[in-house]
Amino acid sequence: MAAVSPTTAPQSETRPMETAQFVGWVAMVVGMFLAILDIQIVASSLENIQAGLSASPDEIGWVQTSYLIAEVVMIPLSGFLSRLMSTRWLFVISAVGFTVMSVASAFAWSIESMIWFRAMQGFLGGAMIPTVFATTYIIFPPDKRNAASVMTGLIATMAPTIGPTLGGFLTQSLSWHWLFLINVIPGLMIAAVVAMTLRVDRGDIGLLKGFDLRGLLSMAVFLGSLEYVLDEGPKDDWFDETAIIYGTVTCALAGIYFFWRMFTYDKPIVDLKSFGDRNFTMGCVFSFTLGVGLYGSVYLMPLMLGRVRGYDSLEIGIVMAVTGITQFLSAPIAGKMTAKYPPRVVLGIGLALFATGLAMHGFNTSEVSFNELIWPQVVRGAALMFCMLPVTNLALGTLPPEKIKNASGLYNLMRNLGGAIGMAAINTLLDKRIDYHFSILSDHINPASTAFKDYLATLTARFGEMGLADPHAAAMKFIVNIVNREASIISFNDVYLAMAAAFLIAFLLLPLAKPPRAEPGVDAAH
């Protein structure tokens, strides 16, 4: 059979959608939801897991880090594996492996066993995300892709939004073990449905001939060490820690060898030639930016409400539910606009809205509450859908069918890297700005200030009436806490404004994405 050219419509575009295929695709989308949700619900209850496994604060972070490192290695590898064993069997193996490792994590007997089980869970489950995006563009004809993208985008963005709330509820109502056990029944059902229904391609065992083992190992070391440095760097003040220096050197050397191997080996483990398509490259840039905003904002909001306002996980979940509700309501609107207008137009609206929503968060006070956070979250929630749908179409919509599997892995990898690099930058910037603003505000705590002396005297008298042993020390501690709170909220505002600037820069890069050519088999709406 001749190779399908970029201007040739794949077979799936010339025949109606089969019901069995659609059912299998829906099961895949639910599996993707489980994989993304798992990261968020576990993140919300790390302290409970730490107590249950008697782990130290330094060790517990590896429950997440091990998962993310393993997942980020699997995502680009999924393109090769889907060609090797078929999309159906790769997804089934991924779903079963994810489920089995969920059970193992629930029954982990030590922090070491938990870290290994989480690494295996991230690696085995990592293929579920990119295979969904690739399958969407393989089985749906162009006139149905927008509706499919609406559902995929909604699920992909809803999981991080509801994750902290669900994780807190499960831990408080049952135990932290149910963060993992909740995956078991859905995971097995998903694997069974996909195995029985999905028929999109066939595997090619011949790809094992000349298998690029060196490329695989260099990719694993490169991406794994990169994720490690990004995750642990802010905690250890970056290059003040010897392990971060070693990790950076390892990442650089492995990265150089990896890229050299990919461009010189005749059968590379990851085909980077898709970056020769300008729209795919720009789509990856926008996907990276979206990862910064999506994961960064979901990370920042609970952190701000917990530190500044003292909210618990349930209260934080109620506040963040606004974003999820808005995403759900705006998804049909975004889908219709994506079908009617060019991707660049809709994406431009989404990037501008996202920048606006983040900037609106840049003027919070230490008394910020639900009412003040409604509109910024409404704007940001709508922006997510206006970004997610067209950026996927922009990146994958004009590629020839034979390149989509590999490209989908790279595209999803860029979003994950955006999240990882974004959160590392957020943590670093936040720490630096808190130190800066604390030093500025603490200048007002000095005996020469009449206002300070009066306030200190008032507090000392009040604590004295309460019968405290050292009312003066209690009053000073209270004032220092106020200064720290105000320095924190100002610093959170600075970070939100910096993220808004990143989306503004992405908006200015939109002209670099060219309008897709009007070709046979390509959606006219594009």
Sequence and secondary structure as in RCSB ss.txt:
>XXXX:A:sequence
MAAVSPTTAPQSETRPMETAQFVGWVAMVVGMFLAILDIQIVASSLENIQAGLSASPDEIGWVQTSYLIAEVVMI
PLSGFLSRLMSTRWLFVISAVGFTVMSVASAFAWSIESMIWFRAMQGFLGGAMIPTVFATTYIIFPPDKRNAASV
MTGLIATMAPTIGPTLGGFLTQSLSWHWLFLINVIPGLMIAAVVAMTLRVDRGDIGLLKGFDLRGLLSMAVFLGS
LEYVLDEGPKDDWFDETAIIYGTVTCALAGIYFFWRMFTYDKPIVDLKSFGDRNFTMGCVFSFTLGVGLYGSVYL
MPLMLGRVRGYDSLEIGIVMAVTGITQFLSAPIAGKMTAKYPPRVVLGIGLALFATGLAMHGFNTSEVSFNELIW
PQVVRGAALMFCMLPVTNLALGTLPPEKIKNASGLYNLMRNLGGAIGMAAINTLLDKRIDYHFSILSDHINPAST
AFKDYLATLTARFGEMGLADPHAAAMKFIVNIVNREASIISFNDVYLAMAAAFLIAFLLLPLAKPPRAEPGVDAA
H
>XXXX:A:secstr
     TTS  GGGSS   HHHHHHHHHHHHHHHHHHHHHHHHHTTHHHHHHHHT  HHHHTHHHHHHHHHHHHHH
HHHHHHHHHH HHHHHHHHHHHHHHHHHHHHT  SHHHHHHHHHHHHHHHTTHHHHHHHHHHHHS HHHHHHHHH
HHHHHHHHHHHHHHHHHHHHHHHT TTHHHHTTHHHHHHHHHHHHHH  S    GGGGTT  HHHHHHHHHHHHH
HHHHHHHTTTTTGGGSHHHHHHHHHHHHHHHHHHHHHHHSSS SS GGGGGSHHHHHHHHHHHHHHHHHHHHHHH
HHHHIIIII   HHHHHHHHHHHHHHHHHHHHHHHHHHHHS HHHHHHHHHHHHHHHHHHGGG  TT  HHHHHH
HHHHHHHHHHHHHHHHHHHHHTTS HHHHHHHHHHHHHHHHHHHHHHHHHHHHHHHHHHHHHHHHHHTT STT H
HHHHHHHHHHHHHHHTT S HHHHHHHHHHHHHHHHHHHHHHHHHHHHHHHHHHHHHHTGGGS      TTS TT
 
